Amino acid sequence: MEWGKGFEQALFYLGSAVYEGVAEGISENEIKIVKGIKLFESNKIGDINRRVRIKGINVYLRRLTDKGILKTFSRGEYVIHDKMLGEYLQRK
């Protein structure tokens, strides 16, 4: 089996079993923000805002942090705490 296809299937199964409840509690704008974040590096708020262009982005970033999806790396910089969750949400 090709690695990419196997990963997709595993992520779908894992997402359905583990992450779907988390995904249901996330707004459309929060999903857009997660999709605009780079998974394996810190993301400055200005860079995130340029990628997604959502008014009032600070509110959504705080909500995502409160939900445990984002982690504050340093002031104004964010990382996705659970990389598999981030991958799942970016593919939604």
C-alpha positions as CSV (number, residue, x, y, z in Angstrom):
1,M,0.0,0.0,0.0
2,E,1.3,3.4,-0.9
3,W,2.3,5.5,2.2
4,G,0.1,8.5,1.4
5,K,-3.0,6.4,0.9
6,G,-2.3,4.4,4.1
7,F,-1.8,7.6,6.0
8,E,-5.1,9.0,4.7
9,Q,-6.9,5.9,5.8
10,A,-5.3,5.9,9.2
11,L,-6.0,9.6,9.7
12,F,-9.6,9.1,8.7
13,Y,-10.1,6.2,11.1
14,L,-8.3,8.0,13.9
15,G,-10.2,11.2,13.2
16,S,-13.5,9.5,13.3
17,A,-12.7,7.7,16.5
18,V,-10.9,10.4,18.4
19,Y,-11.0,13.8,16.9
20,E,-14.5,14.2,15.5
21,G,-15.9,15.3,18.9
22,V,-13.3,18.0,19.1
23,A,-13.9,19.1,15.5
24,E,-17.7,19.5,16.2
25,G,-16.9,22.1,18.8
26,I,-14.9,24.3,16.5
27,S,-16.4,27.2,14.5
28,E,-15.8,27.8,10.8
29,N,-13.4,30.7,11.5
30,E,-11.5,28.5,14.0
31,I,-11.1,25.8,11.3
32,K,-9.9,28.5,8.8
33,I,-7.3,29.6,11.3
34,V,-6.1,26.0,11.9
35,K,-5.9,25.5,8.2
36,G,-3.7,28.6,7.9
37,I,-1.2,27.5,10.5
38,K,2.0,25.7,9.7
39,L,2.0,22.4,11.7
40,F,5.7,22.1,12.4
41,E,6.8,25.6,13.3
42,S,5.7,28.6,15.3
43,N,3.2,30.9,13.7
44,K,3.2,34.7,14.4
45,I,-0.2,36.3,14.7
46,G,0.6,38.6,11.8
47,D,1.5,35.7,9.5
48,I,-1.7,33.8,10.5
49,N,-3.8,36.9,9.9
50,R,-2.3,37.4,6.4
51,R,-3.1,33.8,5.5
52,V,-6.7,33.7,6.7
53,R,-7.9,37.4,6.9
54,I,-10.4,37.0,9.7
55,K,-11.6,40.1,11.6
56,G,-11.1,39.8,15.3
57,I,-8.6,37.0,15.0
58,N,-7.4,37.4,18.6
59,V,-10.7,36.1,19.9
60,Y,-10.5,33.0,17.8
61,L,-6.9,32.4,18.7
62,R,-7.7,32.6,22.4
63,R,-10.6,30.2,21.9
64,L,-8.4,27.7,20.2
65,T,-5.8,28.1,22.9
66,D,-8.5,27.6,25.6
67,K,-9.7,24.4,23.8
68,G,-6.2,23.1,23.9
69,I,-5.8,23.0,20.1
70,L,-3.2,25.8,20.0
71,K,-0.5,26.5,22.4
72,T,1.2,29.8,22.9
73,F,4.8,29.5,22.0
74,S,5.7,33.0,23.0
75,R,3.7,36.3,23.0
76,G,1.9,36.5,19.7
77,E,3.3,33.1,18.4
78,Y,1.2,29.9,18.3
79,V,1.8,26.2,17.6
80,I,-0.6,23.4,17.1
81,H,-0.3,21.3,20.2
82,D,-1.4,17.9,18.8
83,K,0.1,17.5,15.3
84,M,-2.3,14.7,14.4
85,L,-5.3,16.7,15.4
86,G,-3.9,19.6,13.4
87,E,-3.5,17.4,10.3
88,Y,-7.0,16.0,10.7
89,L,-8.5,19.5,11.0
90,Q,-6.5,20.9,8.1
91,R,-8.0,18.1,5.9
92,K,-11.6,18.8,6.9
